[in-house]
Amino acid sequence: MPAGAGPGGAVAVAGESGVATRMSAPPSYDVADFPVPHGREEEWRFTPLERLRGLHDGTAAAAGSIKVDVTAPEGVTVTTVGREDPRVGKAGVPVDRLAAQAYSSFEKATVVSVPAEAVLTEPVRLALHGEGGATFGHTVFEVGAFAEVVLVVDHTGEGLRAANVEFLVGEGAKVTFVSVQDWADTAVHCSQHSVLIGRNASFKSVVVTFGGDLVRLHPRVSFAGPGGEAEMYGLYFTADGQHHEHRLVIDHTAPNCRSNVAYKGALQGERAHAVWVGDVVIRTQATGTDTYELNRNLVLTDGARVDSVPNLEIETGEIVGAGHASATGRFEDEQLFYLMARGIPAAEARRLVVRGFFAELVQQIGVSDVEERLIAKVEAELEASIA
Amino acid sequence: MATLEIHDLHVSVEGESGPREILRGVDLTVKQGETHAIMGPNGSGKSTLAYSLAGHPKYTVTGGSVTLDGEDVLAMSVDERARAGLFLAMQYPVEVPGVSVSNFLRTSATAVRGEAPRLRTWVKEVKEAMERLEMDPAFAERNVNEGFSGGEKKRHEILQLELLKPKVAILDETDSGLDIDALRIVSEGVNRVRETGEVGTLLITHYTRILRYITPDHVHVFAAGRVVESGGPELADKLESEGYEQYTKGGAS
């Protein structure tokens, strides 16, 4: 096995299908299996490679530091393990050079285990605060059968961060995962989320990206058994010069599973760039699948750019439903005029519209303290960025 | 007493072949408590007058003055004009996705009044105003103007008029697209505001039918970008029987 390889072979990930083959190299734990991207590959064509500051070509040395605070309620165990631990690399294999670089470069993985049948009323929190330089991380959330938990990961501070986050969701478990990217304006963050959903389990992901110079997240879901459910929500506010990229893959590998993806983003300012790619694959065996994905963008000012690419590949006709929607709208001068004609100042009018735009999504999340926190976060972001 | 004074107002829009002058020297004074009807044929510049007063960026003022109680309205931004006491009920209210009517009303009332209305009295105030306009309470949770029927949009405009209590209200073709019941409800709303004696009303309309419900103190005929004749309510009757032809033929421009 090459350096950095995981147990491999145990889990089927997107193999030979169309979506997978659009990647320029097959999944691998070893960074050496991926050529350095030049920018014209399908998975890299939206990403400004130079702003990855060496994360993509091996020149970013793992010399940085990041502070990690873990708050875990009783019953949850948090351990640090080496890459030989059988839980590491089990939920998914790195699919691009960045994830493989992170996999090949991390020193110790953090494994957070929630025992079977534990119903936790308090969330497990990981607060990551970058203190500059490049760091490579690996986190595994292992949630036992029929357990219920909310996992919150906050990212703040500066530096370069490449990581893999894995989720092993046991049979019948209910997991809500909140990832907040609230980095300083200089930070670069690339992360692959690999989620393996057990039989009749449900996984809800809420990705909130406000900060950073470049954030590129790659949430990937596959199903280990029938009856699973994935709800993937995302919210991004991309301002002057920021690049926010969210690339989702929902791989329906088992029958009778349901998935719902809804990402919404607001953009403002010169060279603000948001990318959303949503791939859904329904495998031959995944009969009874019900899936929908949606991406909505609201462009508040001139100079911002959105790329929104939904893809749906269906290998069986025996499904309940499959659909997608993507739309990018502008906050029109007429809307601004209407609100201002009612005495509302321009900045407040923009905030009102963005707040409303996001509120629809936040209300779907269905976890009240997560919703409240998000609304507060959106408010703070709006206060800071639309003045 | 609040007074809106429009003096020799000239306004242009950017056309395909350069700027085109639409308003050509409008003179008009509207005092608090008065109702002025501005009537004129299509294309005479009535709506341009309404939008120019509100400060729509599409229109460029090239001459003249507009003051509200001596304050230079033309120097104010759109929101400042509204906070100064100008209100434009629009002919085509704009959809604002994601913003509920109740949130919108409260935000604008807060802006115009300079402080957030107290929640308890506010809820009651909105509820009662909506009842008077025969609006379903569920309306408050819909997004502003999104999927509203023509009648709903106009009721929503008048609801704002009642809640924001401006000094001068400009109603731009509020009667267009209304069936007879909606016209009555909307007119009653306007009359309630007028009866307070606190508002000067500029009622812009093509047809005389709304004047059966709202009796103006003054009627002005608008043609080719300015007021060409002024009189009392009897002028509307004359227009009803004779039409606008005498003002348009021979090219008033």
Interface residues (C-beta under 8 A of the other chain):
Chain A: G329 E332 D333 E334 Q335 F337 Y338 L339 M340 A341 R342 G343 I344 P345 A346 E348 A349 L352 V353 V354 R355 G356 F357 F358 A359 E360
Chain B: A54 G55 H56 P57 S77 V78 D79 R81 A82 R83 F87 L88 M90 P93 V94 E95 V96 P97 G98 V99 S100 N103 F104 T107 S108 A111 V112 N143 V144 Q160 L164
